Amino acid sequence: MIVQTSRDGDIVLFYRGDSPKLYCRLRRPDGLGWLQRSTKCNHQEEAFYKAREWYDELRFRAKLGLTTDPKLFFLVADRYLEDLQREVDLGIRNPRHLRDYKPVVERYLKPFLGRMMIDEINNTKIEEYRNWRDAYWVTGPGGQQRIITYWRGGKEIRRPMTRGAPSRSTLVAEDVVLRGIFQTALKYGFIRHWQIPTITRPAPRRQNADTRRAAFTLEEYKQLAAFMADWWQSGRNLYRRLLLMLYVHVLVHSGMRPGTETDGLRWCDMEQFGRRPNEVDETLLEDTAAEWLWLGLEGTGIDHRPTDGGQLFSLAISVRGKTGARTLVPTRCCQFPFYVLRTLREGHLGHPVNPEERVFCLPDGTLQSADSLRQLFEPMLKKAGLLFDKDGKRRTLYSCRHTYATFSLLYRKVPVHTLARNMGTSVAMIERHYSHLTPRLAARDLE
């Protein structure tokens, strides 16, 4: 029921029928319809005063070129998550993104910024949020929490809470989410591009700091291969250990990103092309440490040599991950672990594997994600005496990808541009992280 109008009908005060509070409807100065708000008032005079203030504010915002339909931060954050879910459903984004980003939105961003208008969040507000986030698990809302609970692989995990300020890598990852929310606001017209605050963190390294990544040398890789050959056949979780051994060799011979590119890999994502002699010569052994094949599987009864007409095929693998979809070509040795995985799975099924099935599964079909295999990898490295490199840097599953890059440059003489395309990264990143190899690559010219 309309109670009062003003400004040539641009302001309408009314009762909605389901509330004793008065509502107002305001014509947008940009001609894009109406805005409706609750005045949260019972008295007509007070409600009309609020409505006039809001209307004058809309006209002022329109004059300054600001959006006349501002949104609360939590509404834009919800829209961001909805868009992310849709992209995951369409296969555009990796499900890992939604799994990792949603807790950041719900635990940190919405509690602090949620009730602020998205276009009123400036650099000062961002700095206040960062100070609050730094202290969250120390003196902030999480300071009293003793146990942290989360789900991994369908199981509830509980562990003691580790207190302290978050690492820089954690905060950089969370900034990706915050920037994504502001980009969502820009996409839907809730803000203008110049209203997006600065959301970057300066690198804490010196200009000439060493940026090399922890990897394995050829000798260390051979040592690791020999260790895994015995390790996987001892203790419990035999087939899980075998899967980890095969997984490590796939990473070293393909350069795939563990998790983001391996978790979703299916059998139909691999295409055979070309033919090569079914032999591994001494050069290949020296260049790629391919003797893991015999060290790890000879004498176990597991068939590990492809017998397709006495030929080896080259592989093209389609992956989706951090930089979108791409096709990579691994080394010839990479097909051996894939052959073993398929053989074990088909032996369990009694018939050919489903092309849509994930590759990194146990023989019974249980998917093993990078997060799951990581729980075995680091303890295994510690037992092998290879957890840290000579500079004291801790090795992770990502070290296998860096090993692929190092071996490709040193032993296979792959051009930097070709390597960057195959790894789904930029030439600048290759040069930045592997520039320490330059003197060895130019040894013939320098001697």
N, C-alpha and C positions, 0 to 999 in steps of 0.2 A: 504494500500500500504506500503510495507516494505521499510524503508529508510536506515537502517544500522543494522548490527549484530556484535556481539563481544563475546569473551570468548567461542570460539568453538560453537557458536550458542545459548549459554545460555542466552544472552541478545539480545532482538529483539526490535528495535525502528521502529514505524510505524504510519501511519495516519489511523484513523478508517473510514473516509469517511463522517461522520456526524458532524465533529468538526475540526476547524483549529489547535487545539492543538495536540501535539505529545503524543502518548501513548507508553508504554514499556511493554514487556512480559518477565518475568524472570522465568527461570527454577528453581524449588524448589530443594535445596540441598538434601532433604530427599527422592527425587525420586517420590513424590506424585503429579506430574503434574506441572502446571504453575500458576504464579500469574500475574495479569494484573492491571496496574495502569495508571492513567493520569499523565503526568509530569507537566501539566498546563503551558507548555512552547511552544512558536512558533519557537524558534531558535533551530536548530538541535544540536549544540555543547552544549548548556546549558541543553537541555533535555537528551543528552547522558551522561553528567556528573552526573545528578540526578539518572539515571538508574544504573550507575556503583556503586554509593553510596548505593543504595537500595540493589543491588546484594551482595555487600561486607557485608552489615548488615545481610542479610539472611544467608550467610555462617558463620558469627560470631555467630549468634543465634543458628544455627544448631550445631556448635561446643560446645556451652555451654549447649546443651540439651533443649533449648527453642523451642517453637512452631514457625514454619516458616510461619504461616498463622494467624497473630494477628488480632483481631477484635476490632472495636470501641465499647465502653461500650453500647451505645444506640442500636447497632445491636444485641448484646447479650441480652439486656433487652427486646427487641421486641421478640426474640426467646423464652425467658422465658415466656412471656405473651401468645405466641402462644401455647406453651406446656401446660400451665395452662388452656387455653380455651379448648384444646383437652381433657384434663383429666376431666374437668367439663362436657363436652359433653358425655363422656363415663361413667359418674357417679362415677369416681374414687375420684374426689374432690368435695367439697361442693361449689355451686355457690357463696356463701358468700366470699370465698377466692378471687375469681376474682374480685368481687365487691369492696373488701377492699384493695387489693394489687395494682390494676391498678392505682388508683389515687396517690399512693406513688411513683410508677415508673415515672408517667408523671409529677407530680408537683415538686418532690424533687430530685430524683436520676438522671434522664436524664438531667435536666437543669445544674446540677453541674458536673456530671461525664461523661455525654454523649459523649463528643468529645475526651475523653481520651482512649488510648488503654487499653483493659481490663487487659493485663498482666503487665502494667506499674502502676497500682493502688496498692500502698503499704500502710503500716500502717500510714505513714505520710499523704497521701492523704485522707485516711479514717478519720483521726483526723481533717483535714481541712474541710472535708464535715460536720462533726458533729458540728463544731463551726458555720458553715454557717447555718446548719439546726436549731440550737438552737435559732439563731437570726432571722429566716425567717419571723416570724409574728410580730417582734418588730422593728428591723432596716433593715431587709432584704427586698426581693422582695414583701412580703405580708404586709409590714409595713403600706402602704397607703390604704389597702383594708378596707372598712367600713362594707360591707355586704358580708356574705358568702352564696352561693347558692348551693344546692345539691338536688338530687332526692331521695325520700323515698316512697315506696309503690305506685309508678306511679305518685306521686305528687311532684311538685317543692316546696322545702322548702327554705325560706329566713330568715336569722336571723342575728342580729348584730354580728360583729366579736369580739371575746374575745381575747385580746392580752396577750402575755406572752410566756415564754419558754414552750415547750411541756413537758408533764409528762413523767416520766421514763417508765411507762407502754406503752405509745405511741411509744417511741423510741425503746423499746425492740421489739414491734410488727413490726416496720419498719425494724429492723435488720434482721428479718426473711426473708423479701423480698430481702434484699441485699445479704444475704447468698445464697438464692435461685438462684439469678442471677449468682453468682460465681460458684455454683454447675452446672448450665446449661453450663457455659463456659468450665468447666472440662469435662462434659459429651460429648460435641462435639469436644473436643481436642483443644480448643482455648487457654488453659493454662494448666500448670502442677499443681499437688496438692500442691506442696510446694510454688506456687506463690499466693495462696489464702491468703489475709491479715487476721489479727485477727479481728473478728467482734463479740465481746462479751462485755457485760457490767457487771462489778462486782456488786454483790448485795450490796445495801447500808445499810443492817441491821447488827447489832452486832451479834456475834457468838451465844449468848444466847437470842436473841430477840424473842419476842412473835410472832409466825407465825399463830396463830389461825385465822380462818375465821369467819366473821359475820354470825351468824345463829340465829334461833329462839329456845328458850327453849320450853319445852312441854306446859308450862303455857302460854307463849307468842303466841304459835301456836293456842291454844284454843281461846285466846283473838282475834287473827286475824281472825279465822274462824267465830266467833260470829259477829265480825264487818262486815266482807264481806257479811254475810247472810242478813244484813239490807242494806248495802251500795249498793249492785248490783241492788236492786229494787227501788232505788231512783235516781233522776236526769235523765239526758239524756243518750243516748247510752246504753240502758238497756241491750241488748243482748251482746254488747261488754264487759260490766261489768260482766255479767254472765260468758262469755268466760274466762275473766281474773280469776275469782274465780275458775273455773274448772281447768284452766291452772296451777295456784298456787298449787292446791292439787295434780295434776299429778306430778309436779316437786318434791314436798315433799315426795311423795310415790313411786317415781321411780328413782330419782337422775339423770335424764337426764340433759344434758347441754342445757340451754335455748338458742335458736337461732340455734347454729351449729347442734344440734341433733333434735330439735323439729320442726323447720321450714319445713323440708322436710319429716316429718313423714306422712305416708299414712295408710289407713285402712288395706291394704294388708300386711303391715309390722307387724301386730299383729296376733299372733297365740294362740288359746286357747288349753290348755292341762290339763289333770287331772280334778278331780271334788272335790269340798269341800261343806260342808253343807251351805245352804243359810241363814247364820245367822252371826251376829257380836256380839261376846260375850263380857263380861265386860273386860276381859284381853286385847282384841284387842282395845277396846275403850280407855283404860288407856294407852296402849303402843303407839298408833298411832293417838290419838285425832280424831277418825273417826266420832265423833258426828257432824262434819260439814255437813254430809249428811242430817241430819234432820234439823239442824239450817238453812241451805241454801236453801232447796227446799221444805220442808213440807209446805203445804197450798198454794203453788203457782200454782198448777194445772199441773206442769211439772212432768211427770212420771219419777221417778228416781230410781226405784228398779228393777233390772233384774228379769224376771219371767220365765227363761228358765228351766222349769221342776223342779223348786224349788232348783236349784243347782247354785253354783258359780264355774266358771272355773278359773284356774290359767292362767296367761298370759305370753307369751314370746314376747318381742318387739325387732325388728331389727332396729337399728339406724345407721346412717352414720354421722361422724363428725370429730372432732379434731384428734382423734386417729384412724381413719378409721372406718370400719364396725365392729359391734359387736352385740350380742344378750344379752339383760338384762331381768331379771325377777323382776317386781315391786311387791309391797305388794298387798294383796287381795283388799284393799280399792281402788286401782288405777283404777279398772275396772268401778267403779260407774261414775266418770266424763266422761269416754269414752262412757259409755252407754247413758248418757244424751246428749252428743254431737251428737251421731249417731241418737238418737230419734228425736232431734230437726231438724236435717238435713233431715231425711227421711220424717218427717211431712211436711216440706216445699216442698220437691220434689213430695211426693205422691207415691214413690216407693223406693226400697232399694238403698242405697248409692253405688256409683261407687267405687270399691276396690282401684282404682288408685288415688282417690281423697285425698287431704290433710286433715288431721284430724282437725287441729285448724282453723276452718272456722266459720263464722257466719252462721245462718240458711239459708241465701240466697247464700252461697258458697263463700263469700268474704274471702280470706285468711288473717289471722291476724298473722303477724310475731312477733318475740320477740321484735324487735325494736318498733313496733306499740304498743304492750301491755306494754312495759316499760314506755311509756308516761303516762299510767294510774296507773301503779303500785306504783311508788314512791310518787305521790301525795296522793294516797290512804293510803299508809303506814304513811305518815305525819299526815293525819286526824285521823288515828288509834293510833297515838302516838308511833309507832313502827319503825320509820325510822332509829333510831340509837340503837345499843345494849348498854349494861351497860358500855362498855369500850369506847363508843363514836364512834365506827366504823359504817360507813354508810351501811345500808342493800340495796341489789339490788336483781334482780331476781336470781342471782347466790346463794344468801343466802338460797334459797329453796333447792338447791342441797346440800349445806353444812348441812342443817337441816336433810336431808335424811341420810347423813353419820353419823351425831351425834345420831339420833334416832336408826339407825341400830346397832351402837356400844353399846349404853346405854341400850336400851329397848329390842331389838330383839336379842342381843348377837351374831350378825353375825361375824364370824371369819374375821380377817383383810384381809387375802389373798382372801377369797371369795368376800368380799366387794369390794376390789380393782378390781377384774375381772369384777364384775357386773357394776361398775362405769366407767370402761374404763380408769383406772389410775394405778399407781404403788403402791406397798406396802410402798415404801419409802415416797411417797407423803401423803399417809394416816397417816403414823406414824409422819410425819413432822407437819402436820396441825391439827392433832387430838390427839397428845400425851398428851395434858392437861387433857384428859378424863381418862388416865390410872389409877390414884388413885381411881376414882369412879368405874371403871370396876373391880378393885381388892379389893373393899371394904370388901367383905366377908372374904378375906384372911388377910386383914390389921386389922380388928376389933378384 
